[in-house]
Amino acid sequence: MAGTKKPRLDWVEAPAAAVGESGPPPTGPPVADAGVLDAYSRAVIQVVESVGPAVVSISLGRDSRAEEFEPLGAGSGFVIAPDGYIVTNSHVVQNAPRIEAAFTDGRRLKATLVGKDDSTDIAVIEVSASALAFASLGRSAGLRVGQLVIAVGNPFGFQSTVSTGVISALGRSLRSRQGRLIENVIQHTAPLNPGNSGGPLLDSHGRVVGINTAIIAMAQGIGFSIPADTARSVVSQLISHGRVSRSYLGIVGVRRPLDRRFVRFFHLSQSHAVELVSLDPDGPALKAGLRTGDILVAMNGESVASIDDIYRILAEWPVGRELKVTALRGKDLNDFPVRPVEAAH
């Protein structure tokens, strides 16, 4: 378990009963097992007590002049800054005329949408408040399969519900409700239900390592979260600009293995690359001279072994800045200077 010291599993022999004593033998777990459970419980309790006040229940309602708020939907979120910024899922606040955030201290505050990004299912809302308890984004790059994680949210309206599990897989791909493919998703076993969407997935130190986003209906122990490393850049852009700007090349590709002769001859560091199967007729890649059948092996000197590599590089590359794309064409390795444009929203 991450963040907790694994106790020694030495069996402790109970002292023999004194002469003349009677009664049933002691019941309950062995001492070593009790120690494991105590360590596990302490880790979860500390996380919930420290981060729980930053988790909010999000309610959606009709836009009316009536004082009474009539909820139409619900989800979860967490405060990311003490001055009122709250992170949740894009699908939670999709087309919401009115948004309210309920805090663990009983306060209900009207919220406004700062921005949302359907490509990652992340949104930021804001309430008029200050000195709020907030959660910190951790790093998801170092997560390990089997690591303890804790989910806090409001399933079916039950506020501040806690569930625990482990990371069961990393690097999953998930299709959003709008049909967009979300890459590099965390799969975990902390039970989620409707209403958990937008709540934090925490490590044993109380850091947010993911944003819970989806479950598979009728399945048990299969939940998905957007990784914190993805959320960090998205949230920053949403707060600053209200939207996310991404570079676009106008290519469609498939992952394919590279001929070992090419790998050795050109001193490539990967065994796979991306073959271009289609290009946008008005896109920057075609204008730069790339063609279908070209095999893309690097971008700005960084190896490209999958579609995910292309998305990752473009997500960090400034719009309009020239990008060197390296591709195999026949037996030749060529460099193409491409100037990406902003992806359509």
Backbone hydrogen bonds, N-H to C=O, Kabsch-Sander energy under -0.5 kcal/mol:
donor,donor_aa,acceptor,acceptor_aa,energy
4,T,1,M,-1.2
13,E,11,W,-0.6
21,E,18,A,-2.2
34,A,30,P,-2.3
35,G,31,V,-2.0
36,V,32,A,-1.7
37,L,33,D,-2.4
38,D,34,A,-2.5
39,A,35,G,-2.2
40,Y,36,V,-2.3
41,S,37,L,-2.8
42,R,38,D,-2.8
43,A,39,A,-2.0
44,V,40,Y,-2.1
45,I,41,S,-3.0
46,Q,42,R,-2.5
47,V,43,A,-1.8
48,V,44,V,-2.6
49,E,45,I,-2.6
50,S,46,Q,-1.7
51,V,47,V,-2.7
52,G,48,V,-2.3
54,A,51,V,-2.1
55,V,51,V,-0.5
55,V,52,G,-1.7
56,V,77,G,-2.4
57,S,102,A,-2.3
58,I,56,V,-0.5
58,I,75,G,-2.4
59,S,57,S,-0.5
59,S,100,E,-2.7
60,L,73,G,-2.5
61,G,98,R,-2.1
62,R,70,E,-1.0
64,S,62,R,-1.2
70,E,68,E,-0.5
72,L,60,L,-4.7
73,G,60,L,-1.2
75,G,58,I,-2.3
76,S,197,S,-2.9
77,G,56,V,-1.6
78,F,87,V,-1.9
79,V,54,A,-2.8
80,I,85,Y,-2.7
81,A,85,Y,-1.1
84,G,81,A,-1.5
86,I,125,I,-3.1
87,V,78,F,-2.8
88,T,123,A,-2.4
93,V,89,N,-1.0
96,A,93,V,-1.8
98,R,61,G,-1.2
99,I,111,A,-0.6
100,E,59,S,-2.6
101,A,109,L,-2.8
102,A,57,S,-3.0
103,F,107,R,-2.9
106,G,103,F,-1.9
109,L,101,A,-2.7
111,A,99,I,-3.0
112,T,126,E,-2.3
114,V,112,T,-0.5
114,V,124,V,-2.5
115,G,124,V,-1.6
116,K,242,G,-0.6
117,D,122,I,-3.1
120,T,117,D,-1.0
121,D,117,D,-1.0
122,I,117,D,-1.8
123,A,88,T,-2.4
124,V,115,G,-2.8
125,I,86,I,-2.7
126,E,112,T,-2.3
127,V,84,G,-1.9
128,S,110,K,-0.6
129,A,127,V,-1.4
132,L,82,P,-2.1
135,A,79,V,-2.9
138,G,208,V,-3.0
143,L,140,S,-1.5
146,G,167,I,-3.1
147,Q,144,R,-2.0
149,V,165,G,-2.5
150,I,202,L,-2.3
151,A,163,S,-3.1
152,V,200,P,-1.6
153,G,161,T,-2.1
154,N,195,G,-0.9
156,F,194,P,-3.0
157,G,154,N,-1.8
158,F,155,P,-2.4
159,Q,157,G,-1.1
161,T,153,G,-3.0
161,T,158,F,-0.6
163,S,151,A,-2.3
165,G,149,V,-2.1
167,I,147,Q,-2.0
168,S,187,Q,-2.0
169,A,187,Q,-1.7
172,R,185,V,-2.4
174,L,182,I,-2.7
176,S,174,L,-0.5
176,S,180,R,-3.8
179,G,176,S,-1.9
182,I,174,L,-3.8
182,I,180,R,-0.6
183,E,181,L,-0.6
185,V,172,R,-3.6
186,I,225,S,-2.9
187,Q,169,A,-2.4
188,H,223,G,-2.4
189,T,166,V,-2.1
196,N,193,N,-2.7
198,G,212,N,-3.3
199,G,196,N,-2.4
201,L,210,G,-2.8
202,L,150,I,-3.4
202,L,200,P,-0.5
203,D,207,R,-2.0
206,G,203,D,-2.0
208,V,136,S,-2.8
209,V,201,L,-2.8
209,V,207,R,-0.6
210,G,201,L,-1.4
211,I,226,I,-1.9
212,N,199,G,-2.5
212,N,210,G,-0.5
213,T,224,F,-2.9
214,A,224,F,-1.3
216,I,222,I,-1.0
217,A,215,I,-0.6
219,A,216,I,-2.0
223,G,188,H,-2.4
224,F,214,A,-2.2
225,S,186,I,-2.2
226,I,211,I,-2.7
228,A,209,V,-2.1
230,T,227,P,-0.5
231,A,227,P,-2.1
232,R,228,A,-2.4
233,S,229,D,-0.9
234,V,230,T,-1.7
235,V,231,A,-3.3
236,S,232,R,-1.8
237,Q,233,S,-1.8
238,L,234,V,-2.4
239,I,235,V,-2.5
240,S,236,S,-1.9
241,H,237,Q,-3.3
242,G,237,Q,-0.8
242,G,238,L,-1.3
243,R,237,Q,-0.7
246,R,244,V,-0.5
247,S,314,L,-1.1
248,Y,341,V,-2.1
252,V,278,S,-2.4
254,V,275,E,-2.1
256,R,273,A,-2.4
258,L,271,S,-3.0
262,F,259,D,-0.7
263,V,259,D,-2.0
264,R,260,R,-2.4
265,F,261,R,-2.6
266,F,262,F,-2.6
267,H,264,R,-0.5
268,L,263,V,-2.1
273,A,256,R,-2.5
274,V,296,L,-2.1
275,E,254,V,-2.8
275,E,273,A,-0.5
276,L,294,D,-2.9
277,V,252,V,-2.8
278,S,252,V,-1.6
280,D,250,G,-2.8
283,G,280,D,-2.0
285,A,249,L,-2.3
287,K,283,G,-1.6
288,A,284,P,-1.4
289,G,286,L,-1.4
290,L,285,A,-2.0
293,G,276,L,-3.1
294,D,291,R,-1.8
295,I,328,L,-2.4
296,L,274,V,-3.2
296,L,294,D,-0.7
297,V,326,T,-2.5
298,A,326,T,-1.6
299,M,302,E,-2.4
300,N,324,K,-4.1
302,E,299,M,-1.9
304,V,297,V,-2.6
305,A,303,S,-0.5
310,I,306,S,-1.1
311,Y,307,I,-2.3
312,R,308,D,-2.6
313,I,309,D,-2.3
314,L,310,I,-2.6
315,A,311,Y,-2.3
316,E,312,R,-0.9
316,E,313,I,-0.6
317,W,313,I,-0.6
317,W,314,L,-0.6
320,G,340,P,-1.7
321,R,318,P,-1.5
323,L,338,V,-3.7
325,V,323,L,-0.7
325,V,336,F,-2.7
326,T,298,A,-2.8
326,T,324,K,-0.5
327,A,334,N,-2.7
328,L,295,I,-3.1
329,R,332,D,-2.9
331,K,329,R,-0.5
332,D,329,R,-1.9
334,N,327,A,-2.9
334,N,332,D,-0.6
336,F,325,V,-2.9
338,V,323,L,-3.1
338,V,336,F,-0.7
341,V,248,Y,-1.9
343,A,246,R,-3.1
